[in-house]
Amino acid sequence: MTVYAKAYRALVRIFEEGAYLSVALNESEGGEDRAKLTFLVYGVLDRAVELDCIIDRNCKSPKPAARMILRIGTFLGKYSRMPVYAAVDESVKLCRELGKSGLCGFINATLK
């Protein structure tokens, strides 16, 4: 499981199930990517309102799974050192990894 999938699962636990941040991170078993996972989860949580505003400007009420993937992709493209094209690519790969291949085109188009 990639660090992006672990971050997705932790964020879903926090946003949708009301889990505590520390509990969700500990359940994600970061391993070697613990720092990257922590940076990503904290970053998305810290900027969730801003990320949602950006997402809402570009698409109408996406499904919860798509919104979470868009949050991660938008955060990666805007606040990490990752180039935008790489953030888009990682988000599309995340869709496939999560078994949500039907969202790949939507995620790709929205993030571009």
Protein Blocks (a to p, Z undefined) as FASTA:
>chain_A
ZZklmmmmmmmmmmmnopafklmmmmnonmlmlmmmmmmmmmmmmmmmmmmmmmmmmogc
iafklmmmmmmmmmmmmmmmbdfklmmmmmmmmmmmnopamlmmmmmmmmZZ
